[in-house]
Amino acid sequence: MTFRDQVIWVTGASSGIGAALAPLLAAAGARLILSARRPRLLDQIRADCAGENVHVRTLPLDLEDLDSLAAKAKEAETMFGRIDGIVHAAGIGQRGVAAETDFDVDCRLMVINHLGPVAITKAVLPGMLARGAGRFTVVSSIAGLVGPPRRSGYAASKHALHGFFGSLRAELVGTGVKVTMVCPGYVDTGFAETALTPDGTPMGRDGPTRRGISVYECARRICRAMEYDERQVLIGGREVLAAYLQRLAPGLLARLMPRLSPP
């Protein structure tokens, strides 16, 4: 696929992977809709995309407000007349053992990381099916393929994405609508600073992600995965080996996992 004149809606566009993707897609000629909770930061990212023949709109939204998302999707579709693709880049992390984590935290992780993207997907899918073309690019995690310690609620929400979008991909065969799953490992985004601790407060400090690949390299590889119609792409350093061990040597991975500190 090419991005020129494609209408691409990026959630989580105010920071991290979503913010890094926006200028790349704009430079490739895409018409962008940028969404996140913080309008001021969205305006900054839109300014980063500035250039001749660049078309960028902002649409603030809150994935926790599930009842609002169908209306937000309809609003997004009116901005350029259609949605050709969505990059689900919004999400929140977690740091804490399951036995100490409030159930409200598990619920919040599931809403933001899984149910919010599902609600938006279901709202825009009919239009894509009617046109016979479209793409969902879903930013999951290596933790969506394995079960790392201190990430139980986060891993559950990311595993759920794989279950939903894997089934959706099977249902969409022959329709022209595609699904690309993106599984980053350590990416230098500051993602851990907002991760939820057992009582639901943000951690406020970063961890191993600062040792990860640059967010711009991650964004470049996501664009390439979209361009080449990849079904799933693993992005990161040695930590991505956990996904291969899960398939090829699960016993070994089980012995190693308690000592790991995955993204």
N, C-alpha and C positions, 0 to 999 in steps of 0.2 A: 504494500500500500504506500501511497504518498500522502503527505500531510497538507499539501497546498489546497486551500479552500475547504478543507475538512473542518467541521465545527466540533471542537473537542471541549468537553466540560471536565475540568480538573477540580476535584475536591481536595481539601487539605492543602490549598495552594498558598497559604500565607507563610509557610515555613517548611523546612526540611525538603523531602523529595519532591513534593508538589511544587514548591517555590522554585526549585532548580529546573524542573521540567518546563515550566511556563515559557521562559525565554527561548529555550531550544525549539519548542513547538511553534512559537510565534515566528522565529527566524526561518523556520521551514515552510512558512506560509499558512499555518493553521489559523482559523478563527477561534478565539479562546473565550471560554466562560470560566472565571476563577471564583471558587467558593471556599469559604472558611468562616469561622465565627467572628474574626476581627477585621472589620472593614478598613481600618487605617492601614493595617499591614497588607491587605489586598491591594489597596491603592498604590503602595510602594512597589509591589510585584508588578502591577500593571505598568508603572513607570519604567521598570527594568526591561519591559518588553517593547518599549517605544521604538518606532522606526517607520520608514515609508511603507505604506500599504499594510500596516499592522492593525488588526481588529481585535480588541480585547475588551470584554465586559466583565464586571464583577457582580457577584450575587451572594451576599452574606447568607449563611445558613448555619443551623445548629443540628448536628446529627442526632443529638439526644431528643430533640423535639420531633418524634416520629410522625405525629399527626400533621406536621407542616410540610413534609417532604414531597408529597404528591403535588401540592400547589407550587412548591419551589421548582419542581421538574417542569411543570407546565409553563412557569415563568421563563425558565431557561430555554425551552423550545421556542418561545416567541422572540427571543433576542436575535436569532439569526434564521428563524424559520424551521429549524430542525436540530437534532443532535446526531452527529455521525459517530461519535465515540465518547466514552467516559473513562477517565482515569480515576479510580477510587484510591486516592492517596491519603485520605484522612484517617487518623487513628490515634490511639493512646496506649501507652505501655503500662507495665506493672512490675513491681519489685516487692516480693513478700511471700512467705510460705503459706500454703493453703490453710493450714490449721489455725493461722492467726489472722487471716484475711476476712473482713466483713463480707457477708453475702451481697450487700448493696454494691460493693466494689465489683464483684463478679457480674452482677446485672448491668452495671454501667459499662464495663468492658464489652459485654455482649451487644449492648445497644449501639455503642459508638462504632465498634470495629466490625460488627456483622449485620445487625438488623437495619442500621441506617443505610449502608450500601445496598442491601437487598431491597429496601423500600424504594430507593431511587432507581435501581435497576428495573423493578417491576413497573415503575411509572413511565420510563422512556422506552421500554422494550416494544410495546405495540407500534410505535412510530418506526422503529428500525425494521421490524418485521414487514410493515406495510411497504417500506422502500426497498426491502431485500438487501440491506447492507447495514453494517454497524460493527462496533467493537467495544467490548468491556475489558479494560486493562485494570487488573486488581492487584494492588500492592499488599501482599500478604507478608510472610516472614519465613525464615528457616524454622522458626518456632511454630509455624503452621504445618510442618512436616514431621517434627519430633516433639517430645515432651520435656522441655528443659526445667530444671529446678527453679523455684521462686518466680515462675511465670504461669502458674496453672490457669488463671482466668484469661490471661492474654493468649496463651497457647490454645485454649479452648475456642476463643473467638476467631483465631486465625485458622484453626482446623475447620471450623464451621464454614468459613469462606470457601475452602477447598471442596467441602461436601456440596455446598449449594451450587457453586459455579462449575464444578465438574459435572454435576447432573444437568445443569443448564446447557453446558456445551454439547452434551449428548443429544439434548432435545432440539438444538439449533442446527444440527447437521443438515446441509442443503438449503438453509434459509439465507445465507450470506452474512449472518451475524456471527462474529467470532469472539472468543474469550482467550485472553492472555493472562496467565498467573505469574506474578513477579514475587520472588522469595529472596529478599535481601538478608544478609547477615549483618556484620558490623558496618554501619555507615556513619560517617562523622556528621551528625545532624543535631546533636544536643537532645535527642529524643528522650533520653532517660530523665532529663530534668523535670519533665511533666508527668513521668510515670507515677501511677497511683501506688501508694504504700498501703499496708494492711488496713488503716483506718480511712483511706480515701484521700488523704492529703498528698500533694505532689512531692516527689522525692527531693527536688530542688538542687540536685547535683548530678553530674554526669558520671558515666562509668566506662565500660570497655568500648562503647561506640566511638569514643574519641580516637581509638586506635584503628578504626575502620577505614575503608576506602572513602575517597571524597564523595560528597553528595553529587557533585557534577559528573563524576565518572559513573555513578549509579544512574543518574538521569540519562546520560548518553546511552548506556546499555539498555535501558528501558525503551528508549526511542528505537533503537536497533531491533529489539525484540518485537515491537509493534510493526516496524517496517517489514520485517521478514516473517511476520505471521507466526511467531513461536507460540506454542501452547503453554510452555512454562519455562522460566529462566531463573537460575540461581545466581545471585550476585553477591560477591564478598570475597573473603580470603579463605584461610584454611577451615574456618567454621562451617563452610558449606559442605565439607566432607561428612558432617553429621547426617545430612540427608541421604548420602550414598550408603553410609554405614547402617542407617535404619532399614534399608532395603537388602543389603548384602550381608551384613554381620550384626543383626540386632542384639545378640548377646553381648558382643564387645561394646557396642554403644551403651547398653544398659549399665555396664561396669564403669564406663567412662563418664557418663552423664552427671552423676552427683558432684563431680569435680569441675564441671564446666560452668561457665557464666555466659550463656548465650544472649543474643540481642533480644 
